[in-house]
Amino acid sequence: MPERKPRDHATATPTAADPAEHANQQAHHAGGMTAVAPKGATASQQAYGSDMQSMKLQMNMDRKEKEEETLSNIEKKDSKTEEDITKNMK
């Protein structure tokens, strides 16, 4: 049985007949987003895609803000602990 080689999605032959759909597939596999709408997409479909991108972007920004807040809280707690230890040593 021949050995299977891993497929390189960046250079793979398009599986979709439409180049725009292929771009969407590549962005999906890469975890990214694309503004390319499939050929013949209606204005409603394009707006839906734009809304989805906006929602994903907002979710990512919210997640990042929460991570930064958590990190800040940890740093504050760590600083307070250090102050308490220093006071206790005196």
Contacts in CASP RR format, 6 or more apart in sequence:
PFRMAT RR
TARGET T0000
AUTHOR 0000-0000-0000
METHOD contacts of the structure
MODEL  1
MPERKPRDHATATPTAADPAEHANQQAHHAGGMTAVAPKGATASQQAYGS
DMQSMKLQMNMDRKEKEEETLSNIEKKDSKTEEDITKNMK
9 26 0 8 1.000
9 29 0 8 1.000
9 30 0 8 1.000
10 26 0 8 1.000
14 22 0 8 1.000
15 22 0 8 1.000
15 25 0 8 1.000
16 22 0 8 1.000
16 25 0 8 1.000
18 38 0 8 1.000
18 39 0 8 1.000
20 36 0 8 1.000
20 37 0 8 1.000
20 38 0 8 1.000
20 39 0 8 1.000
21 38 0 8 1.000
21 39 0 8 1.000
23 34 0 8 1.000
23 36 0 8 1.000
24 34 0 8 1.000
24 36 0 8 1.000
24 38 0 8 1.000
26 34 0 8 1.000
27 33 0 8 1.000
27 34 0 8 1.000
27 36 0 8 1.000
33 53 0 8 1.000
33 56 0 8 1.000
33 57 0 8 1.000
35 50 0 8 1.000
35 53 0 8 1.000
37 45 0 8 1.000
37 46 0 8 1.000
37 49 0 8 1.000
38 45 0 8 1.000
END
